[in-house]
Amino acid sequence: MPDDVALPSTLVRQVLINLLLNAIAATGQAGQVSLRSMLDQQQLLIVVENTGAPMSPEQLARLYEPFTRFSENGNGLGLWICYQIITQLGGTIRAESGAELTRFTVILPFESNA
């Protein structure tokens, strides 16, 4: 693995906070949230999963639009901000939602400074 990863920690932290807050809000009282991250020579992979009600195909199609609210507690900017940060860093974000689980997968490429 690289000794020094060239990713801005503040931006990566903001992505993590937004994804985790959304996952927590979507799970409800008895739900579960998990976070996994993996690092290799070329990229950081982040996977946030949660149980709870699945998202509809219409919701999935509009996830990264600003002011698209899927709960009464949000302002509809969290996923839009995530998308903006991730694409600015040359990465990708993908969402999947089924009966048992919703998953967000983020891939952020980097270059080693080692």
N, C-alpha and C positions, 0 to 999 in steps of 0.2 A: 504494500500500500504506500501511497505517497506520504512523505513527511509533512508537507505543507499543502493544504488544499486552498486553491484560489477561488473561494466563494465568499461573498459578503455576508457575514454572520447576522447582521441586523435584518437583512432582507429574508434570509432563510428562516430566522426566528419568527418573523411576521407571518410567513407562509404556514409554519407549524402552528402558531397560535390560532390563526384563522381556521385552519382545517380541524384542529382539535376542539375549538369552541363550537363549531358547527356540528361535529360528531357528537359531542356531549349533549347539545340541545336536541338532536334528532333521536337519541336513544330512549329518552323517557326515564322513568324511575328505575326500572329493572334492567336497563340495557347495558351493553358492554362496549367499550371503546378500546382499540388496540393501535399501537404505533410501532412500526418496524422501520429500521433504516439499515442500509447496506452501502458500503463504500468499496469501490475497486479502483483500478488505475485511471479510469476515465470518467467516472460519474458517481453521483450520490443518488441513491434510490430511497424514496420515502413512501411508505404505504400506511395510510390511516383507514381503519375499518371501524364500522359500528353496526350494531343491531338496531332494530326499530323498523318503522314503516318504510317500505321501499319508495323510491322516487318514481314518478310516472315518466314515460317517454317525453312528454311535453316539458316537464321540469328538467330532465337531463339535457334537452336541446337548448335550454335557456340559462343554464347554470352560471355562465361567465358573463352575462349581461349585467350592467350596473342597475341597481335599484330593483332587482328581481328578488322579491322576498318570498321565502317559503315557510316562514314562521312569523308569529306576531311580535317576537322579541328582537328580530334583526332589522338592519337598515338596508339589506340587499347589496352591500358593497364588499363583504368579506371574500367571496369567491372571485369576484371581479378583480380585487386587489391581488389575490393569489395568482390569477391568470396573468395579470400585467407584470408582476415580478418574475414569474417563471419564464414567460416568453422573453422578457428583457435579458434574462440570464442565459437564453438559448436553450431552455428546457421545454419539457412537455408535462401536461397534466391530463389525466384520464379518469373519468368517473364511471363506475359500474354500480348498478343497484338491482337487487333481486329480492325475493321473498325473505331470505334469511339475513342478508348482509348488504351494506353499501360500502364501496371501496373507492378511495381516491389514491391514485398512483402518480407520483411526481418523479421525474428524472431530470437531474441537473448535471450537465457536463462540466468538467473543469480541466484545468491543466495543472500539472504538478510544478511547483517551484523548487523542487529538490534538486 
